[in-house]
Amino acid sequence: MNIEQTLGKLQDLIHDTLPNLELFVDGNVQPSSADCENLQRQLFDLQGKLSVYKHLKTHTEISPSFGIHSKVSEASFVKEEIKVTETLKESTPEVLKAAAYDTTANETKSDDDHKKLEITLNQKFQFINELFNQNATEYGLAVDQLNNCANWADAESYLLGLKSVYDWKDQNETYKRLKELCKKRFD
């Protein structure tokens, strides 16, 4: 369950609880024992949802979820879109048709010829344990994003984002090894 869904359920539960809370605030009304039990149940549910939300929020702030990886992808997509738009402004209609044709041809070639990170099994486990707080899913997402980077500048930018999120130090040997493997991919 993601953070937005949890927050939505938490907000719904608060809205459902408000009428029962008002029974206890109004001095002219004496709530029944059923009202007490109902409010107690709702507060218990609210406390549980609040705990889940706090846990998700804390772990999202400590380690990146898919959201961070998708934001990196969106940022690189926007960069590419800006480059293409600037190129298109300077092109004639004939060049545009040729560029559209060549782009689709290049995409199929680049998928076949695309060099991936060469990570050994031992390195994989070391990266998961030492860099990604033992979270194999986040490691997998990060490697996929690094493999999808078009050049070293994009990969380095993504690594810097991960470094700040996970609080990796420059002198960390495991971080240096991951950075070297990424750089080697573009050499």
N, C-alpha and C positions, 0 to 999 in steps of 0.2 A: 504494500500500500504506500503510495507516495504522500508527500507532505501536504499537498493541496487537498487531496481527498480526505485526509485526516482532519485538516483544519475545517473543511466543509462540514464534516460529521460533527466536529466539536461545536461549531457555530449553530448547527441545527439542534443539537442537544441543549445548548444554552437557551435558545429560543423556546424550546419545549418546556424547559424548567422554569422559565420566568413566571408564568401564571401561578405555579405552585408556590414559588417564593413570595409572590405578592400576597398570597393568603396569610402568610406568616408575618408580613410587614403591616398589613391592615389591622389596626387596633380594634376595629368593630367586629371582626370575624374571628371565631374560634375554630381553628382547623380540627378536623376529625382525626382519629387514629389512622384511618385509611389515607388521609392527606399526608400524615407524617410518614407513613410507610412509602407512599408514592414519592415524596420528596427525597427521602433517604435513598431509595433505589436510583432516582435520577442523579442525585449527587454522587453516588457510588459509580454510576456509568460515566458521569462527567469527569470524575477523578481518573478513571481508567483511560478515557480518551485523551485527557490532558497529559497523562504520563506517556502515552504512545507518541503524542505530538512532541513533547519535550525530548523524548529519546530520538525521534527522527530529526528534529531540529538540531540537536547536539551533534549527532553523527554526521549530518549533512555539512555542518560548519567545520567539523574536524577533517572529514575525508570527502572527496568528491563523489557525487552520485552520477548517474547517467546525464543529469542536467549540465554538469560542468563539461562533460565530453561533447554533448550536443552543442553547447555554446561555442566551444572551440571550432566545431564543424561549421556552425552558422557564420562565425567570424571569417573563416577562410573562404566560405562560399560568397560572402559579401565582398571580400577583396577581389575574388575572381570576377564577380559580376561587375564591379567597378572597372576593372581592367578591360573587360569585354566591351562595356558601354563606351569607354573612352576610345577604344579601337574602332568601334562601329561608327562613331561620330565622324571619323575621318575617312570612312570607306564609301565607295560608290555602290549602287545596287548590285552590279555584277560581282564585285568583290565580296559582297555580303552573301550571295548565293554560294560562291565558291568556299567561303569561310565556313558556312553552315555545313556544307558537304564534307569538308576536310575535318571538321571538329568531330563529327560522328565516326569517321574512319579512324581518327587518332585515338578515340576513346576505346575502341575495341582492341587496338594494338597495345595501348598502354596497360590495359588490364592483364594481357598475356605476358608482357615484358616487365611488369612492375616488380621491382626487387623488394623483398620483405626483410624485416629485421631477422638476423641470424642469431637466435637465442637458444643456448643449450638447455637441456632439462634442468641441470643444476642451477644455471643462472636464473631460469624461470622461477624456481622455488625460492632462490635467494631474493629476487626482486619482490616476489609476493610477500615474503616474510619480513624483509627489512625495509622495503620502500612503501608497500601498499597495506601495511597493518594487517597482514594475513588475509586480505580480501582478494581472492582469485578473480572475482567478477570485475572489480575495478581495474585490476591488472590487465585482464583481457580487453576491456574497453580502451584502456590507455594504449595498449600495443596496437589494437585495430586503428585507433586514431593516428598513431605514429606511422603506421604502414600506409595510411591514406594521405599523409602529408606529401605535397608535390615537390618540396625542396627543403634544404637544410634550415633556412630561415624560419619556415613554418613549423618544422619539427622542434627547433630550438625554442621558439616562442611557446609552443605547447608544453615542452619540458619545463620551462620557467614557470608556467602556470601550475603545473603539477608540483613543482618544487615549493612554491609558496603555499599551496593548499596543504601539502603533507609536511611542511617545515623541514625539507631536506637541507642539509648543510653542504656547502661547496667542497669541504674536505672529506665528505662521506665517500668512501671507496666504491660502494655499490652504486651510488648515484653517478659517480664518474664513469663506471663501467657501462651503465645504461646509456649515458650521453655519448660515449665512444662508439657503442654499437649503432646508435642512431646516426652519428656523423659518418661512420663507415658505410652505411647504406647509400649515402649520396656521393661518396668518393668515386 
